[in-house]
Amino acid sequence: MDTVTRLSALLAPGLLLLLLTLRIQELVESCSCGPAHPQQKFCDADIVIRAKVSSEKVISPNGDPDHPMKTIQYEIKQIKMFRGSEKIRDVQYVYTSYESSLCGVTLEANNKKHYLLTGYISTDGKVQVNLCNYIEPWDNLTVSQRRNFNHQRYQMGCDCKIITCYSLPCNLCASNECLWTDWLIERNINGQQAKNFACIKLSDNSCSWYHGGPLPGREFVNISET
């Protein structure tokens, strides 16, 4: 084996490791969120509010403008709280990463547009929001979604479990489960069930889809192969 061949053999594992490390770093640095029904995002959140944004401010650790972990502080005016009043009564600021690759959220600070914001409370007591939370302009929500927030229908279903169905067969294993079939039927996670239905707990402790707006063209039931 000549010198060039031996050198190539020695470098190959190191080069492979380097490429693998770079690929892992690329995956880590990107923002990736799994699909979830709006009700699930509601129930997973510490805080759910309707608010408008008054101003924004970029905060750099130690005052270093080149620091890679900058955050955006949004000053907000809370209009209504749907979840989390036992943790905090009035949210005045929400925080998010400056970088969209780290799931940072961009909000319009014009004091006019209303947002539906879901988020979590960090260990330092700050309300954090990111792209994996349910964040939408209030006017973009359907009539049913607004009713589900305003009338606490999502809250009524937080003891229920929404099961995502991607392909057949799909079966429910317990009475407190609702089958989410938007992707299976429409190939879209923002389908009729996401837009118009809430999975609520009934008097017998079972759970079922509840519709609060105009009826769509389909009903949603347990789907399995025959």
C-alpha positions in Angstrom: 0.0 0.0 0.0 1.5 3.3 -1.0 1.6 6.4 1.1 -1.3 8.1 -0.6 -3.5 5.0 -0.2 -2.6 4.7 3.5 -3.3 8.4 4.1 -6.7 8.1 2.4 -7.6 5.2 4.6 -6.7 7.1 7.7 -8.6 10.2 6.6 -11.8 8.5 5.5 -13.3 7.7 8.9 -12.4 11.3 10.1 -14.0 12.8 7.1 -17.1 10.7 7.6 -17.3 11.8 11.2 -17.0 15.4 10.2 -19.7 15.2 7.6 -22.0 13.4 10.1 -21.3 16.0 12.8 -22.1 18.8 10.4 -25.3 17.1 9.4 -26.4 16.6 13.0 -25.5 20.3 13.7 -27.7 21.3 10.7 -30.6 19.3 12.0 -30.2 20.7 15.5 -30.0 24.3 14.3 -33.3 24.0 12.3 -36.8 24.5 13.8 -38.9 21.4 13.6 -42.4 20.9 15.1 -44.6 17.8 15.0 -48.2 18.1 13.9 -50.8 18.8 16.6 -54.5 19.7 16.7 -55.1 23.3 18.0 -56.8 21.8 21.0 -53.7 19.7 21.8 -51.5 22.9 21.6 -54.0 24.7 23.8 -53.9 21.9 26.5 -50.1 21.6 26.3 -49.6 25.3 26.9 -49.1 27.1 30.3 -50.6 30.3 29.0 -53.2 31.0 26.3 -54.3 34.5 25.6 -55.7 36.9 23.1 -53.5 40.0 22.9 -52.1 42.8 20.7 -48.5 43.7 20.4 -47.5 47.3 21.4 -43.7 47.2 20.8 -40.7 44.9 20.4 -37.1 45.0 21.8 -34.1 42.9 20.9 -32.3 41.7 24.0 -28.6 40.6 23.8 -27.0 38.6 26.7 -24.3 40.8 28.4 -25.3 43.6 26.0 -23.4 41.9 23.1 -25.2 42.8 19.8 -23.3 39.9 18.1 -24.3 37.3 20.6 -26.0 34.3 18.9 -28.6 33.8 21.6 -30.4 37.1 21.3 -34.1 37.2 22.2 -37.0 39.4 21.2 -39.2 40.9 24.0 -42.7 41.8 22.8 -44.6 44.2 25.0 -48.3 43.2 24.7 -51.7 44.3 25.9 -53.6 41.3 27.1 -57.2 41.3 26.0 -58.4 38.0 27.3 -56.9 35.0 29.0 -58.2 31.5 28.1 -55.7 29.4 30.1 -53.1 30.0 32.9 -54.8 32.5 35.1 -53.7 30.5 38.2 -50.1 30.9 37.1 -50.1 34.6 36.1 -52.9 37.1 36.0 -51.8 39.6 33.4 -49.1 38.9 30.8 -47.3 42.1 29.8 -44.3 40.6 27.9 -43.7 37.5 25.8 -40.2 36.4 24.7 -39.0 34.5 21.7 -35.7 33.6 20.0 -34.4 36.2 17.6 -33.6 33.4 15.1 -36.3 31.7 13.2 -34.0 28.6 12.9 -34.4 28.4 16.7 -38.2 28.7 16.4 -38.4 32.4 17.0 -41.8 34.0 16.2 -42.3 37.3 14.3 -45.2 39.4 15.5 -46.4 42.7 14.1 -46.0 45.4 16.8 -48.6 47.8 15.5 -51.0 47.7 18.4 -53.9 46.9 16.1 -53.7 43.2 15.1 -55.0 40.8 17.7 -53.2 37.5 18.2 -54.0 34.1 19.7 -50.9 33.3 21.6 -50.1 30.0 23.4 -46.8 29.6 25.3 -45.0 28.3 28.3 -43.5 29.8 31.5 -39.8 29.4 31.7 -37.9 28.8 35.0 -37.3 32.6 35.3 -41.0 33.3 35.2 -41.0 34.7 31.6 -43.7 33.7 29.1 -41.9 32.2 26.1 -43.5 31.6 22.7 -42.1 29.8 19.6 -43.1 28.4 16.2 -44.2 25.1 17.8 -46.9 26.9 19.8 -50.3 27.7 18.4 -49.9 31.4 17.3 -52.3 32.9 14.8 -53.8 36.3 14.1 -57.2 36.3 15.7 -59.0 37.2 12.5 -57.4 34.1 10.8 -59.2 31.8 13.2 -62.5 30.2 12.0 -65.8 31.0 13.8 -65.7 27.5 15.4 -62.1 28.0 16.7 -63.0 31.3 18.3 -66.0 29.7 20.0 -63.9 26.9 21.2 -61.5 29.4 22.8 -64.2 31.8 24.1 -66.5 29.1 25.4 -63.8 27.0 26.9 -64.5 24.0 24.7 -60.9 23.2 24.2 -60.4 23.4 28.0 -63.3 21.0 28.5 -61.3 18.4 26.4 -57.9 18.6 28.1 -58.6 15.3 29.8 -59.2 13.8 26.4 -56.5 12.4 24.1 -56.4 13.3 20.4 -54.9 10.4 18.3 -53.5 11.4 14.9 -54.3 9.0 12.0 -51.8 9.1 9.2 -52.8 5.8 7.4 -55.1 2.9 7.7 -55.9 1.1 10.0 -56.7 3.7 12.7 -58.3 2.5 15.9 -59.2 4.0 19.2 -57.9 2.2 22.3 -59.8 4.0 25.0 -63.1 5.9 25.4 -61.3 9.2 26.2 -59.7 9.3 22.7 -60.7 11.2 19.6 -59.4 10.2 16.2 -57.8 13.1 14.2 -58.1 12.2 10.5 -57.4 15.5 8.7 -54.1 14.2 7.2 -55.7 10.9 6.2 -58.7 12.4 4.5 -57.4 15.8 3.2 -53.6 15.4 3.3 -53.7 18.6 5.3 -53.2 19.0 9.0 -55.2 22.2 8.9 -58.4 20.4 7.7 -62.0 20.4 8.9 -61.4 18.8 12.3 -58.6 21.3 13.1 -60.8 24.2 11.9 -64.2 23.3 13.2 -64.0 20.6 15.9 -63.1 20.2 19.6 -62.7 16.9 21.4 -64.7 17.3 24.6 -65.3 15.2 27.6 -68.9 13.9 28.0 -70.9 13.2 31.2 -70.0 9.5 31.1 -66.2 10.5 31.0 -65.9 9.4 27.3 -64.7 11.9 24.7 -66.2 12.8 21.4 -65.8 15.4 18.6 -68.0 18.4 19.1 -68.8 20.9 16.3 -69.5 24.5 17.0 -70.0 26.0 13.5 -71.5 25.3 10.1 -71.5 21.6 9.4 -68.8 20.4 6.9 -69.3 17.8 4.3 -68.1 14.8 6.3 -68.6 13.3 9.7 -65.6 11.9 11.6 -65.7 8.4 13.1 -63.3 5.7 14.0 -61.6 4.5 10.8 -60.2 1.0 10.3 -59.6 -1.4 7.5 -62.4 -3.9 6.9 
